[in-house]
Amino acid sequence: MFYVVVCPNCKTPRVIEDNVKNVTCFKCGKRLSTKHLRIFFKTDDLREARMALGLLNAKINGKEDEFTCIFKE
């Protein structure tokens, strides 16, 4: 299982696997306990998790329309 979560410190989203107990944020370097992270999306398909990560990044940056229009063409 893959989860899309967001660092509570810097708001950077990422994909993690369900068997991981701790992760370090790529952006701010904060060590995070995965049991305390909010799960925004979960799936068994890594490709689907990466798509959800892209959409969440677009939403955070106010570019959701640009992201979704790419997949409508």
One Martini backbone bead per residue (centre of mass of N, CA, C, O) as a GRO file, in nm:
protein
   73
    1MET     BB    1   0.099   0.035   0.020
    2PHE     BB    2   0.018   0.376  -0.063
    3TYR     BB    3   0.099   0.712   0.051
    4VAL     BB    4  -0.024   1.042   0.075
    5VAL     BB    5   0.170   1.300   0.220
    6VAL     BB    6   0.240   1.570   0.463
    7CYS     BB    7   0.439   1.797   0.583
    8PRO     BB    8   0.384   1.985   0.874
    9ASN     BB    9   0.622   2.194   0.837
   10CYS     BB   10   0.634   2.251   0.486
   11LYS     BB   11   0.411   2.105   0.289
   12THR     BB   12   0.541   1.845   0.167
   13PRO     BB   13   0.480   1.608  -0.052
   14ARG     BB   14   0.445   1.237  -0.041
   15VAL     BB   15   0.551   0.905  -0.083
   16ILE     BB   16   0.453   0.611   0.102
   17GLU     BB   17   0.489   0.327   0.275
   18ASP     BB   18   0.323   0.118   0.507
   19ASN     BB   19   0.611  -0.002   0.645
   20VAL     BB   20   0.677   0.284   0.745
   21LYS     BB   21   0.765   0.472   1.042
   22ASN     BB   22   0.992   0.666   0.915
   23VAL     BB   23   1.066   1.001   0.791
   24THR     BB   24   1.230   1.229   0.569
   25CYS     BB   25   1.225   1.530   0.460
   26PHE     BB   26   1.333   1.662   0.163
   27LYS     BB   27   1.322   1.973   0.239
   28CYS     BB   28   1.360   2.013   0.579
   29GLY     BB   29   1.457   1.731   0.745
   30LYS     BB   30   1.232   1.619   0.899
   31ARG     BB   31   1.138   1.391   1.134
   32LEU     BB   32   0.879   1.138   1.075
   33SER     BB   33   0.593   1.000   1.194
   34THR     BB   34   0.360   0.817   1.023
   35LYS     BB   35   0.125   0.801   1.244
   36HIS     BB   36   0.097   1.144   1.227
   37LEU     BB   37   0.005   1.141   0.936
   38ARG     BB   38  -0.177   1.261   0.683
   39ILE     BB   39  -0.399   1.104   0.464
   40PHE     BB   40  -0.484   1.175   0.120
   41PHE     BB   41  -0.385   0.891  -0.009
   42LYS     BB   42  -0.469   0.548  -0.124
   43THR     BB   43  -0.274   0.265  -0.266
   44ASP     BB   44  -0.140  -0.010  -0.468
   45ASP     BB   45  -0.052   0.208  -0.686
   46LEU     BB   46   0.218   0.391  -0.769
   47ARG     BB   47   0.114   0.555  -1.008
   48GLU     BB   48  -0.134   0.667  -0.860
   49ALA     BB   49   0.024   0.807  -0.633
   50ARG     BB   50   0.180   1.001  -0.823
   51MET     BB   51  -0.069   1.144  -0.931
   52ALA     BB   52  -0.168   1.248  -0.656
   53LEU     BB   53   0.086   1.408  -0.596
   54GLY     BB   54   0.064   1.602  -0.835
   55LEU     BB   55  -0.211   1.719  -0.758
   56LEU     BB   56  -0.130   1.823  -0.478
   57ASN     BB   57   0.090   2.013  -0.576
   58ALA     BB   58  -0.097   2.185  -0.751
   59LYS     BB   59  -0.284   2.278  -0.525
   60ILE     BB   60  -0.069   2.415  -0.345
   61ASN     BB   61   0.019   2.604  -0.616
   62GLY     BB   62  -0.246   2.683  -0.788
   63LYS     BB   63  -0.241   2.439  -1.052
   64GLU     BB   64  -0.480   2.241  -1.113
   65ASP     BB   65  -0.577   2.316  -1.400
   66GLU     BB   66  -0.308   2.252  -1.544
   67PHE     BB   67  -0.291   1.955  -1.460
   68THR     BB   68  -0.574   1.847  -1.565
   69CYS     BB   69  -0.550   1.935  -1.871
   70ILE     BB   70  -0.335   1.725  -1.955
   71PHE     BB   71  -0.548   1.469  -1.910
   72LYS     BB   72  -0.777   1.566  -2.128
   73GLU     BB   73  -0.610   1.542  -2.412
   0.00000   0.00000   0.00000
